[in-house]
C-alpha cells in the first residue's frame, strides 16, 4: 500500500528580469577584465563573454514578447 506523499511546496516568486540583468552585469565585468588583460588571455574567453551578453539581450527580448517586462505582480 503506497504511503501518501508530501505536498509540493508552492513555487518561488522570482523577478526573472532582475536575475537576467545581474547575470549580464557579471558577463560585462568579466569582459572588461579580459579586455584589460589584453593578449595574456585566450580570445575564446572574450568571445564567450560577448556571447553571454548577446544571449542575455535575446532573452530579455523574448521576455518582452511574452509580456514579462514591465509587469509587477
Secondary structure as UniProt FT lines:
FT   HELIX           16..37
FT   HELIX           38..40
FT   HELIX           43..65
FT   TURN            66..67
FT   TURN            69..70
//
